[in-house]
Amino acid sequence: MPVERKRACINIAELKIEVNNLNDLLATAIPQEAKRRISSTIGALLMKAGLYNGFQYLYWAETGCKAWRDAGEPNFPEKEAYVIGPEGAAHKHTLDKAMNWLHSEWVHPTQGEYARCYYISPVSATEDNCPRRSKIKM
C-alpha cells in the first residue's frame, strides 16, 4: 500500500532570508560549478513560488557598468567582459570558452557567469498575512 506524502510548506519570509543567504554565498570565492548549482536552485524555487524577479551579475553591478560607460558603451561581444568580468589576467581557463567559463578560476568573487544576485518579487501585506498565500507548496 503506497504511503501518502504530505506537502511541505515554506513561509515566504523564511524563503526570502534563505535566498538572501544564498545570494551572499554567490558573492564568495566558491567554484563556478557550485555557483551554477546554487543559481539553478534559487531560480527554480523562486519560479515555483511565483516570486522570481530576475537577477543581476555582481561584476556588472559593482564594477562593469561604470567601466563599460567609461569605455564608450561597446556592444557584444566586447560588452561581455564588462558584464561577467574581463578575460586574460583576470582569470585563467581550465577548459575552453564553450563551457561558459564554468571551470575558470576567477580572480575576484564577483566575476563569472554565475556570480549573481537574485531578486524577489514584492509580496503585498495582505499576501504576507494570509496563511494560504504566505506558504509555498513544494
SESEGU-772616 format. One record per atom (N, C-alpha, C, CB): residue number from 0; atom name; z, y, x. Coordinates in Angstrom, 1 decimal. Glycine has a CB too. Example, Ala and Ser with C-alpha at 12.3 -4.5 7.8 and 13.67 -1.06 7.14 Angstrom:
<atoms>
ATOM  seq  atom       w       v       u
ATOM    0     N     7.8    -5.7    13.2
ATOM    0    CA     7.8    -4.5    12.3
ATOM    0     C     7.8    -3.3    13.2
ATOM    0    CB     9.0    -4.5    11.3
ATOM    1     N     7.1    -2.2    12.8
ATOM    1    CA     7.1    -1.1    13.7
ATOM    1     C     7.9     0.0    12.9
ATOM    1    CB     5.7    -0.6    14.1
</atoms>
This chain:
<atoms>
ATOM  seq  atom       w       v       u
ATOM    0     N     0.0    -1.2     0.8
ATOM    0    CA     0.0     0.0     0.0
ATOM    0     C     0.0     1.2     0.9
ATOM    0    CB     1.2     0.0    -1.0
ATOM    1     N    -1.0     2.2     0.7
ATOM    1    CA    -1.0     3.4     1.5
ATOM    1     C     0.2     4.3     1.3
ATOM    1    CB    -2.3     4.1     1.2
ATOM    2     N     0.6     4.9     2.4
ATOM    2    CA     1.7     5.8     2.4
ATOM    2     C     1.2     7.2     2.0
ATOM    2    CB     2.5     5.9     3.7
ATOM    3     N     1.8     7.8     1.0
ATOM    3    CA     1.3     9.2     0.6
ATOM    3     C     1.9    10.2     1.6
ATOM    3    CB     1.8     9.5    -0.9
ATOM    4     N     1.0    11.0     2.1
ATOM    4    CA     1.4    12.1     3.0
ATOM    4     C     1.6    13.4     2.2
ATOM    4    CB     0.4    12.3     4.2
ATOM    5     N     2.7    14.1     2.6
ATOM    5    CA     2.9    15.4     2.0
ATOM    5     C     2.2    16.4     2.9
ATOM    5    CB     4.4    15.8     1.8
ATOM    6     N     1.6    17.5     2.3
ATOM    6    CA     1.0    18.5     3.1
ATOM    6     C     2.1    19.4     3.8
ATOM    6    CB     0.1    19.4     2.3
ATOM    7     N     1.9    19.7     5.0
ATOM    7    CA     2.8    20.6     5.7
ATOM    7     C     2.4    22.0     5.4
ATOM    7    CB     2.8    20.3     7.2
ATOM    8     N     3.3    23.0     5.4
ATOM    8    CA     3.0    24.4     5.2
ATOM    8     C     3.5    25.2     6.4
ATOM    8    CB     3.6    24.9     3.9
ATOM    9     N     2.8    26.2     6.7
ATOM    9    CA     3.2    27.1     7.8
ATOM    9     C     3.4    28.5     7.2
ATOM    9    CB     2.2    27.1     9.0
ATOM   10     N     4.5    29.2     7.4
ATOM   10    CA     4.7    30.5     7.0
ATOM   10     C     3.8    31.5     7.7
ATOM   10    CB     6.2    30.9     7.1
ATOM   11     N     3.2    32.4     7.1
ATOM   11    CA     2.2    33.3     7.7
ATOM   11     C     2.9    34.2     8.8
ATOM   11    CB     1.6    34.3     6.7
ATOM   12     N     4.1    34.6     8.5
ATOM   12    CA     4.9    35.4     9.5
ATOM   12     C     5.1    34.6    10.8
ATOM   12    CB     6.2    35.9     8.9
ATOM   13     N     5.4    33.3    10.6
ATOM   13    CA     5.6    32.4    11.8
ATOM   13     C     4.3    32.2    12.5
ATOM   13    CB     6.2    31.1    11.3
ATOM   14     N     3.2    32.0    11.7
ATOM   14    CA     1.9    31.9    12.3
ATOM   14     C     1.5    33.1    13.2
ATOM   14    CB     0.8    31.6    11.3
ATOM   15     N     1.8    34.3    12.7
ATOM   15    CA     1.5    35.5    13.4
ATOM   15     C     2.2    35.5    14.8
ATOM   15    CB     1.8    36.7    12.6
ATOM   16     N     3.5    35.1    14.8
ATOM   16    CA     4.3    35.0    16.0
ATOM   16     C     3.6    34.0    17.0
ATOM   16    CB     5.7    34.6    15.7
ATOM   17     N     3.2    32.9    16.5
ATOM   17    CA     2.6    31.8    17.3
ATOM   17     C     1.3    32.3    17.9
ATOM   17    CB     2.5    30.5    16.6
ATOM   18     N     0.5    33.0    17.1
ATOM   18    CA    -0.8    33.5    17.5
ATOM   18     C    -0.6    34.5    18.6
ATOM   18    CB    -1.6    34.1    16.4
ATOM   19     N     0.4    35.4    18.5
ATOM   19    CA     0.7    36.4    19.5
ATOM   19     C     1.2    35.7    20.8
ATOM   19    CB     1.8    37.3    19.0
ATOM   20     N     2.0    34.6    20.7
ATOM   20    CA     2.4    33.9    21.8
ATOM   20     C     1.2    33.3    22.6
ATOM   20    CB     3.4    32.8    21.5
ATOM   21     N     0.3    32.7    21.8
ATOM   21    CA    -0.9    32.1    22.4
ATOM   21     C    -1.8    33.2    23.0
ATOM   21    CB    -1.7    31.3    21.3
ATOM   22     N    -1.9    34.3    22.3
ATOM   22    CA    -2.7    35.5    22.9
ATOM   22     C    -2.1    35.8    24.3
ATOM   22    CB    -2.7    36.7    22.0
ATOM   23     N    -0.8    35.9    24.4
ATOM   23    CA    -0.1    36.2    25.7
ATOM   23     C    -0.5    35.1    26.7
ATOM   23    CB     1.4    36.2    25.5
ATOM   24     N    -0.5    33.8    26.3
ATOM   24    CA    -0.9    32.8    27.2
ATOM   24     C    -2.4    32.9    27.7
ATOM   24    CB    -0.7    31.4    26.5
ATOM   25     N    -3.3    33.3    26.8
ATOM   25    CA    -4.7    33.5    27.2
ATOM   25     C    -4.8    34.6    28.2
ATOM   25    CB    -5.5    33.9    26.0
ATOM   26     N    -3.8    35.5    28.4
ATOM   26    CA    -3.9    36.6    29.4
ATOM   26     C    -3.3    36.2    30.7
ATOM   26    CB    -3.2    37.8    28.8
ATOM   27     N    -2.9    34.9    30.9
ATOM   27    CA    -2.3    34.4    32.1
ATOM   27     C    -3.4    33.7    33.0
ATOM   27    CB    -1.1    33.5    31.9
ATOM   28     N    -3.0    33.3    34.1
ATOM   28    CA    -3.9    32.7    35.1
ATOM   28     C    -4.1    31.2    34.9
ATOM   28    CB    -3.4    32.9    36.5
ATOM   29     N    -4.0    30.7    33.6
ATOM   29    CA    -4.3    29.3    33.4
ATOM   29     C    -5.8    29.0    33.5
ATOM   29    CB    -3.7    28.8    32.0
ATOM   30     N    -6.2    27.8    33.7
ATOM   30    CA    -7.6    27.5    33.8
ATOM   30     C    -8.4    27.8    32.6
ATOM   30    CB    -7.8    26.0    34.2
ATOM   31     N    -9.7    28.1    32.8
ATOM   31    CA   -10.6    28.5    31.6
ATOM   31     C   -10.7    27.3    30.6
ATOM   31    CB   -12.0    28.8    32.2
ATOM   32     N   -10.6    26.1    31.1
ATOM   32    CA   -10.7    24.9    30.2
ATOM   32     C    -9.5    25.0    29.2
ATOM   32    CB   -10.7    23.6    30.9
ATOM   33     N    -8.3    25.3    29.7
ATOM   33    CA    -7.1    25.4    28.9
ATOM   33     C    -7.3    26.6    27.9
ATOM   33    CB    -5.8    25.6    29.7
ATOM   34     N    -7.8    27.7    28.4
ATOM   34    CA    -8.1    28.9    27.6
ATOM   34     C    -9.1    28.6    26.5
ATOM   34    CB    -8.6    30.1    28.4
ATOM   35     N   -10.1    27.7    26.8
ATOM   35    CA   -11.1    27.4    25.8
ATOM   35     C   -10.5    26.6    24.7
ATOM   35    CB   -12.2    26.5    26.5
ATOM   36     N    -9.6    25.6    25.0
ATOM   36    CA    -8.9    24.8    24.0
ATOM   36     C    -8.0    25.6    23.2
ATOM   36    CB    -8.2    23.7    24.7
ATOM   37     N    -7.2    26.5    23.8
ATOM   37    CA    -6.3    27.4    23.0
ATOM   37     C    -7.1    28.3    22.1
ATOM   37    CB    -5.5    28.3    24.0
ATOM   38     N    -8.2    28.9    22.6
ATOM   38    CA    -9.1    29.7    21.8
ATOM   38     C    -9.6    29.0    20.6
ATOM   38    CB   -10.3    30.3    22.6
ATOM   39     N   -10.1    27.8    20.8
ATOM   39    CA   -10.6    26.9    19.7
ATOM   39     C    -9.5    26.7    18.6
ATOM   39    CB   -11.1    25.6    20.3
ATOM   40     N    -8.3    26.4    19.1
ATOM   40    CA    -7.2    26.1    18.2
ATOM   40     C    -6.9    27.4    17.4
ATOM   40    CB    -6.0    25.6    18.9
ATOM   41     N    -6.7    28.5    18.0
ATOM   41    CA    -6.4    29.7    17.3
ATOM   41     C    -7.4    30.1    16.3
ATOM   41    CB    -6.2    30.9    18.3
ATOM   42     N    -8.7    30.0    16.7
ATOM   42    CA    -9.8    30.3    15.8
ATOM   42     C    -9.8    29.4    14.6
ATOM   42    CB   -11.1    30.2    16.5
ATOM   43     N    -9.6    28.1    14.8
ATOM   43    CA    -9.6    27.2    13.7
ATOM   43     C    -8.5    27.4    12.7
ATOM   43    CB    -9.6    25.7    14.2
ATOM   44     N    -7.3    27.6    13.3
ATOM   44    CA    -6.1    27.9    12.4
ATOM   44     C    -6.3    29.2    11.6
ATOM   44    CB    -4.8    28.0    13.3
ATOM   45     N    -6.7    30.2    12.2
ATOM   45    CA    -6.9    31.5    11.5
ATOM   45     C    -8.0    31.4    10.5
ATOM   45    CB    -7.2    32.6    12.5
ATOM   46     N    -9.1    30.7    10.8
ATOM   46    CA   -10.2    30.5     9.8
ATOM   46     C    -9.7    29.7     8.6
ATOM   46    CB   -11.4    29.8    10.4
ATOM   47     N    -9.0    28.6     8.8
ATOM   47    CA    -8.4    27.8     7.7
ATOM   47     C    -7.5    28.6     6.9
ATOM   47    CB    -7.7    26.5     8.3
ATOM   48     N    -6.7    29.5     7.5
ATOM   48    CA    -5.7    30.3     6.8
ATOM   48     C    -6.4    31.5     6.1
ATOM   48    CB    -4.6    30.7     7.7
ATOM   49     N    -7.6    31.7     6.4
ATOM   49    CA    -8.3    32.9     5.9
ATOM   49     C    -7.8    34.2     6.5
ATOM   49    CB    -8.1    33.0     4.4
ATOM   50     N    -7.3    34.1     7.7
ATOM   50    CA    -6.7    35.3     8.4
ATOM   50     C    -7.5    35.7     9.7
ATOM   50    CB    -5.3    35.0     8.8
ATOM   51     N    -8.6    35.0     9.9
ATOM   51    CA    -9.4    35.3    11.1
ATOM   51     C   -10.0    36.7    11.0
ATOM   51    CB   -10.5    34.3    11.3
ATOM   52     N    -9.8    37.6    12.0
ATOM   52    CA   -10.3    38.9    12.0
ATOM   52     C   -10.9    39.2    13.4
ATOM   52    CB    -9.1    39.9    11.7
ATOM   53     N   -11.5    38.2    14.0
ATOM   53    CA   -12.2    38.4    15.3
ATOM   53     C   -11.4    38.4    16.5
ATOM   53    CB   -12.9    39.7    15.2
ATOM   54     N   -12.0    38.6    17.6
ATOM   54    CA   -11.3    38.6    18.9
ATOM   54     C   -12.0    39.7    19.8
ATOM   54    CB   -11.3    37.2    19.6
ATOM   55     N   -11.3    40.0    20.9
ATOM   55    CA   -11.9    40.8    21.9
ATOM   55     C   -11.6    40.2    23.3
ATOM   55    CB   -11.2    42.3    21.8
ATOM   56     N   -12.6    40.4    24.2
ATOM   56    CA   -12.5    39.9    25.5
ATOM   56     C   -11.5    40.8    26.3
ATOM   56    CB   -13.8    39.9    26.3
ATOM   57     N   -10.5    40.2    27.0
ATOM   57    CA    -9.5    41.0    27.6
ATOM   57     C   -10.1    41.9    28.7
ATOM   57    CB    -8.4    40.1    28.2
ATOM   58     N   -11.0    41.4    29.5
ATOM   58    CA   -11.6    42.2    30.6
ATOM   58     C   -12.3    43.4    30.0
ATOM   58    CB   -12.6    41.3    31.4
ATOM   59     N   -13.0    43.2    28.9
ATOM   59    CA   -13.7    44.4    28.3
ATOM   59     C   -12.7    45.4    27.8
ATOM   59    CB   -14.6    43.9    27.1
ATOM   60     N   -11.6    44.9    27.2
ATOM   60    CA   -10.6    45.8    26.6
ATOM   60     C    -9.9    46.6    27.7
ATOM   60    CB    -9.7    45.1    25.8
ATOM   61     N    -9.6    45.9    28.8
ATOM   61    CA    -8.8    46.6    29.8
ATOM   61     C    -9.5    47.3    30.9
ATOM   61    CB    -7.9    45.5    30.5
ATOM   62     N   -10.7    46.9    31.3
ATOM   62    CA   -11.4    47.4    32.4
ATOM   62     C   -12.9    47.6    32.1
ATOM   62    CB   -11.3    46.5    33.6
ATOM   63     N   -13.6    46.6    31.5
ATOM   63    CA   -15.0    46.6    31.4
ATOM   63     C   -15.7    47.7    30.7
ATOM   63    CB   -15.4    45.3    30.9
ATOM   64     N   -15.1    48.1    29.5
ATOM   64    CA   -15.7    49.1    28.7
ATOM   64     C   -15.9    50.4    29.4
ATOM   64    CB   -14.9    49.3    27.4
ATOM   65     N   -14.8    50.8    30.0
ATOM   65    CA   -14.9    52.1    30.8
ATOM   65     C   -15.9    52.0    31.9
ATOM   65    CB   -13.5    52.5    31.3
ATOM   66     N   -15.9    50.9    32.7
ATOM   66    CA   -16.8    50.7    33.8
ATOM   66     C   -18.2    50.7    33.3
ATOM   66    CB   -16.4    49.4    34.6
ATOM   67     N   -18.4    50.0    32.1
ATOM   67    CA   -19.8    50.0    31.5
ATOM   67     C   -20.3    51.3    31.2
ATOM   67    CB   -19.8    49.0    30.3
ATOM   68     N   -19.4    52.1    30.5
ATOM   68    CA   -19.8    53.5    30.2
ATOM   68     C   -20.1    54.4    31.4
ATOM   68    CB   -18.7    54.2    29.3
ATOM   69     N   -19.3    54.2    32.5
ATOM   69    CA   -19.5    54.9    33.7
ATOM   69     C   -20.8    54.5    34.4
ATOM   69    CB   -18.3    54.7    34.7
ATOM   70     N   -21.3    53.3    34.2
ATOM   70    CA   -22.5    52.8    34.8
ATOM   70     C   -23.7    53.1    33.9
ATOM   70    CB   -22.4    51.2    34.9
ATOM   71     N   -23.5    53.9    32.8
ATOM   71    CA   -24.7    54.3    32.0
ATOM   71     C   -25.0    53.4    30.9
ATOM   71    CB   -25.9    54.5    32.9
ATOM   72     N   -24.1    52.5    30.5
ATOM   72    CA   -24.2    51.6    29.4
ATOM   72     C   -25.4    50.7    29.5
ATOM   72    CB   -24.2    52.4    28.1
ATOM   73     N   -25.5    49.9    30.5
ATOM   73    CA   -26.7    49.0    30.7
ATOM   73     C   -26.7    47.9    29.6
ATOM   73    CB   -26.7    48.3    32.1
ATOM   74     N   -27.8    47.3    29.3
ATOM   74    CA   -27.9    46.3    28.3
ATOM   74     C   -27.7    44.9    28.9
ATOM   74    CB   -29.3    46.3    27.6
ATOM   75     N   -27.7    43.8    28.1
ATOM   75    CA   -27.7    42.5    28.7
ATOM   75     C   -28.9    42.2    29.4
ATOM   75    CB   -27.4    41.4    27.5
ATOM   76     N   -28.9    41.4    30.5
ATOM   76    CA   -27.7    40.6    30.9
ATOM   76     C   -26.7    41.3    31.8
ATOM   76    CB   -28.2    39.4    31.6
ATOM   77     N   -27.1    42.5    32.3
ATOM   77    CA   -26.1    43.3    33.1
ATOM   77     C   -24.8    43.6    32.4
ATOM   77    CB   -26.8    44.6    33.6
ATOM   78     N   -24.8    43.8    31.1
ATOM   78    CA   -23.6    44.1    30.4
ATOM   78     C   -22.6    43.0    30.4
ATOM   78    CB   -24.0    44.5    28.9
ATOM   79     N   -23.0    41.7    30.6
ATOM   79    CA   -22.1    40.6    30.5
ATOM   79     C   -21.0    40.7    31.6
ATOM   79    CB   -22.9    39.3    30.7
ATOM   80     N   -21.4    41.2    32.8
ATOM   80    CA   -20.4    41.4    33.8
ATOM   80     C   -19.3    42.3    33.4
ATOM   80    CB   -21.1    41.9    35.1
ATOM   81     N   -19.6    43.3    32.5
ATOM   81    CA   -18.6    44.2    32.1
ATOM   81     C   -17.7    43.6    30.9
ATOM   81    CB   -19.2    45.5    31.6
ATOM   82     N   -18.3    42.6    30.3
ATOM   82    CA   -17.6    42.0    29.1
ATOM   82     C   -16.6    41.0    29.6
ATOM   82    CB   -18.6    41.4    28.2
ATOM   83     N   -17.0    40.0    30.4
ATOM   83    CA   -16.1    38.9    30.8
ATOM   83     C   -15.7    39.0    32.3
ATOM   83    CB   -16.7    37.6    30.6
ATOM   84     N   -16.2    39.9    33.0
ATOM   84    CA   -15.8    40.1    34.4
ATOM   84     C   -17.0    40.0    35.3
ATOM   84    CB   -14.7    39.1    34.8
ATOM   85     N   -17.0    40.7    36.5
ATOM   85    CA   -18.1    40.7    37.4
ATOM   85     C   -18.2    39.3    38.2
ATOM   85    CB   -17.9    41.8    38.4
ATOM   86     N   -19.5    39.1    38.6
ATOM   86    CA   -19.7    37.9    39.4
ATOM   86     C   -19.5    38.2    40.9
ATOM   86    CB   -21.2    37.5    39.3
ATOM   87     N   -19.8    37.3    41.8
ATOM   87    CA   -19.7    37.5    43.2
ATOM   87     C   -18.3    37.4    43.7
ATOM   87    CB   -20.3    38.8    43.6
ATOM   88     N   -17.8    38.4    44.2
ATOM   88    CA   -16.4    38.4    44.8
ATOM   88     C   -15.3    38.2    43.8
ATOM   88    CB   -16.2    39.7    45.6
ATOM   89     N   -15.6    38.5    42.5
ATOM   89    CA   -14.6    38.4    41.5
ATOM   89     C   -14.2    36.9    41.2
ATOM   89    CB   -15.1    39.1    40.2
ATOM   90     N   -15.2    36.0    41.3
ATOM   90    CA   -14.9    34.6    41.1
ATOM   90     C   -15.8    33.7    41.8
ATOM   90    CB   -14.9    34.3    39.5
ATOM   91     N   -15.4    32.5    42.0
ATOM   91    CA   -16.4    31.5    42.6
ATOM   91     C   -16.6    30.4    41.6
ATOM   91    CB   -15.8    31.0    43.9
ATOM   92     N   -17.9    30.0    41.6
ATOM   92    CA   -18.2    28.9    40.7
ATOM   92     C   -17.9    27.5    41.3
ATOM   92    CB   -19.7    29.0    40.3
ATOM   93     N   -17.4    26.6    40.5
ATOM   93    CA   -17.2    25.3    40.9
ATOM   93     C   -18.3    24.4    40.2
ATOM   93    CB   -15.8    24.7    40.6
ATOM   94     N   -18.9    25.0    39.2
ATOM   94    CA   -20.1    24.4    38.5
ATOM   94     C   -21.1    25.5    38.3
ATOM   94    CB   -19.7    23.7    37.2
ATOM   95     N   -22.3    25.2    37.8
ATOM   95    CA   -23.3    26.2    37.7
ATOM   95     C   -23.0    27.1    36.4
ATOM   95    CB   -24.7    25.5    37.5
ATOM   96     N   -23.8    28.2    36.3
ATOM   96    CA   -23.6    29.1    35.2
ATOM   96     C   -23.9    28.5    33.9
ATOM   96    CB   -24.5    30.3    35.4
ATOM   97     N   -24.6    27.4    33.8
ATOM   97    CA   -24.9    26.8    32.5
ATOM   97     C   -23.6    26.3    31.8
ATOM   97    CB   -25.9    25.7    32.6
ATOM   98     N   -22.6    26.2    32.5
ATOM   98    CA   -21.3    25.7    32.0
ATOM   98     C   -20.4    26.9    31.5
ATOM   98    CB   -20.5    25.0    33.0
ATOM   99     N   -21.0    28.1    31.3
ATOM   99    CA   -20.3    29.3    30.8
ATOM   99     C   -19.1    29.6    31.7
ATOM   99    CB   -19.9    29.0    29.4
ATOM  100     N   -19.2    29.4    32.9
ATOM  100    CA   -18.1    29.6    33.9
ATOM  100     C   -16.8    28.9    33.5
ATOM  100    CB   -17.9    31.1    34.0
ATOM  101     N   -17.0    27.8    32.7
ATOM  101    CA   -15.8    27.1    32.2
ATOM  101     C   -14.9    26.7    33.3
ATOM  101    CB   -16.3    25.9    31.4
ATOM  102     N   -15.4    26.3    34.5
ATOM  102    CA   -14.6    25.8    35.5
ATOM  102     C   -14.5    26.8    36.7
ATOM  102    CB   -15.1    24.4    36.0
ATOM  103     N   -14.8    28.0    36.4
ATOM  103    CA   -14.7    29.0    37.5
ATOM  103     C   -13.3    29.4    37.8
ATOM  103    CB   -15.6    30.3    37.1
ATOM  104     N   -13.1    29.9    39.0
ATOM  104    CA   -11.8    30.4    39.4
ATOM  104     C   -11.9    31.9    39.4
ATOM  104    CB   -11.3    29.8    40.8
ATOM  105     N   -11.4    32.5    38.4
ATOM  105    CA   -11.5    34.0    38.3
ATOM  105     C   -10.3    34.6    39.1
ATOM  105    CB   -11.4    34.5    36.8
ATOM  106     N   -10.5    35.7    39.7
ATOM  106    CA    -9.5    36.4    40.5
ATOM  106     C    -8.4    37.0    39.6
ATOM  106    CB   -10.2    37.5    41.4
ATOM  107     N    -8.8    37.6    38.5
ATOM  107    CA    -7.9    38.2    37.6
ATOM  107     C    -7.8    37.4    36.3
ATOM  107    CB    -8.2    39.7    37.3
ATOM  108     N    -6.6    37.3    35.7
ATOM  108    CA    -6.4    36.5    34.4
ATOM  108     C    -7.2    37.0    33.2
ATOM  108    CB    -5.0    36.5    34.1
ATOM  109     N    -7.6    38.3    33.3
ATOM  109    CA    -8.4    38.9    32.1
ATOM  109     C    -9.8    38.6    32.2
ATOM  109    CB    -8.1    40.4    32.0
ATOM  110     N   -10.3    37.9    33.3
ATOM  110    CA   -11.7    37.6    33.4
ATOM  110     C   -12.0    36.2    32.9
ATOM  110    CB   -12.1    37.7    34.9
ATOM  111     N   -13.2    36.1    32.3
ATOM  111    CA   -13.7    34.8    31.9
ATOM  111     C   -14.0    34.8    30.4
ATOM  111    CB   -12.7    33.8    32.2
ATOM  112     N   -14.8    33.8    30.0
ATOM  112    CA   -15.3    33.7    28.6
ATOM  112     C   -14.2    33.5    27.6
ATOM  112    CB   -16.3    32.5    28.5
ATOM  113     N   -13.1    32.8    28.0
ATOM  113    CA   -12.0    32.5    27.1
ATOM  113     C   -10.7    33.3    27.3
ATOM  113    CB   -11.7    31.1    27.2
ATOM  114     N   -10.8    34.4    28.1
ATOM  114    CA    -9.7    35.3    28.2
ATOM  114     C    -9.8    36.3    27.1
ATOM  114    CB    -9.6    36.0    29.6
ATOM  115     N    -9.2    36.0    25.9
ATOM  115    CA    -9.4    36.7    24.7
ATOM  115     C    -8.1    37.1    24.0
ATOM  115    CB   -10.2    35.9    23.7
ATOM  116     N    -8.2    38.0    23.1
ATOM  116    CA    -7.1    38.4    22.2
ATOM  116     C    -7.6    38.2    20.8
ATOM  116    CB    -6.5    39.8    22.5
ATOM  117     N    -7.0    37.4    20.0
ATOM  117    CA    -7.4    37.2    18.6
ATOM  117     C    -6.6    38.1    17.7
ATOM  117    CB    -7.1    35.7    18.2
ATOM  118     N    -7.4    38.5    16.6
ATOM  118    CA    -6.8    39.4    15.7
ATOM  118     C    -6.6    38.7    14.3
ATOM  118    CB    -7.7    40.7    15.5
ATOM  119     N    -5.5    39.1    13.6
ATOM  119    CA    -5.2    38.5    12.4
ATOM  119     C    -5.5    39.5    11.3
ATOM  119    CB    -3.7    38.1    12.3
ATOM  120     N    -6.1    39.1    10.2
ATOM  120    CA    -6.4    40.0     9.1
ATOM  120     C    -5.1    40.4     8.5
ATOM  120    CB    -7.3    39.3     8.0
ATOM  121     N    -5.0    41.7     8.1
ATOM  121    CA    -3.8    42.2     7.4
ATOM  121     C    -3.5    41.4     6.1
ATOM  121    CB    -3.8    43.7     7.2
ATOM  122     N    -2.3    41.1     5.9
ATOM  122    CA    -1.9    40.5     4.6
ATOM  122     C    -1.1    41.5     3.8
ATOM  122    CB    -1.0    39.2     4.9
ATOM  123     N    -1.4    41.6     2.5
ATOM  123    CA    -0.7    42.6     1.7
ATOM  123     C     0.8    42.2     1.5
ATOM  123    CB    -1.4    42.8     0.4
ATOM  124     N     1.6    43.2     1.2
ATOM  124    CA     3.0    42.9     1.0
ATOM  124     C     3.3    41.9    -0.2
ATOM  124    CB     3.8    44.2     0.6
ATOM  125     N     2.4    42.0    -1.2
ATOM  125    CA     2.6    41.0    -2.3
ATOM  125     C     2.3    39.6    -1.9
ATOM  125    CB     1.7    41.4    -3.5
ATOM  126     N     1.3    39.5    -1.0
ATOM  126    CA     1.0    38.1    -0.5
ATOM  126     C     2.1    37.6     0.4
ATOM  126    CB    -0.3    38.1     0.3
ATOM  127     N     2.7    38.5     1.2
ATOM  127    CA     3.8    38.0     2.1
ATOM  127     C     5.0    37.6     1.2
ATOM  127    CB     4.2    39.1     3.0
ATOM  128     N     5.2    38.2     0.1
ATOM  128    CA     6.4    37.8    -0.8
ATOM  128     C     6.1    36.7    -1.7
ATOM  128    CB     6.8    39.0    -1.5
ATOM  129     N     4.9    36.2    -1.8
ATOM  129    CA     4.5    35.2    -2.7
ATOM  129     C     4.6    33.8    -2.0
ATOM  129    CB     3.1    35.4    -3.3
ATOM  130     N     5.5    32.9    -2.4
ATOM  130    CA     5.6    31.7    -1.6
ATOM  130     C     4.3    30.9    -1.6
ATOM  130    CB     6.7    30.8    -2.3
ATOM  131     N     3.5    30.9    -2.7
ATOM  131    CA     2.2    30.1    -2.7
ATOM  131     C     1.2    30.7    -1.7
ATOM  131    CB     1.6    30.1    -4.0
ATOM  132     N     1.2    32.0    -1.5
ATOM  132    CA     0.2    32.6    -0.6
ATOM  132     C     0.7    32.8     0.8
ATOM  132    CB    -0.3    33.9    -1.1
ATOM  133     N     2.0    32.8     1.0
ATOM  133    CA     2.6    33.1     2.3
ATOM  133     C     2.6    31.8     3.2
ATOM  133    CB     3.9    33.7     2.2
ATOM  134     N     2.2    30.7     2.7
ATOM  134    CA     2.2    29.5     3.4
ATOM  134     C     0.8    29.0     3.5
ATOM  134    CB     3.1    28.4     2.8
ATOM  135     N     0.5    28.4     4.7
ATOM  135    CA    -0.9    27.9     5.0
ATOM  135     C    -0.8    26.4     4.9
ATOM  135    CB    -1.4    28.4     6.3
ATOM  136     N    -1.6    25.8     4.0
ATOM  136    CA    -1.6    24.3     4.0
ATOM  136     C    -2.4    23.7     5.1
ATOM  136    CB    -2.1    23.8     2.6
ATOM  137     N    -1.9    22.8     5.8
ATOM  137    CA    -2.6    22.2     6.9
ATOM  137     C    -2.9    20.7     6.5
ATOM  137    CB    -1.7    22.2     8.2
</atoms>
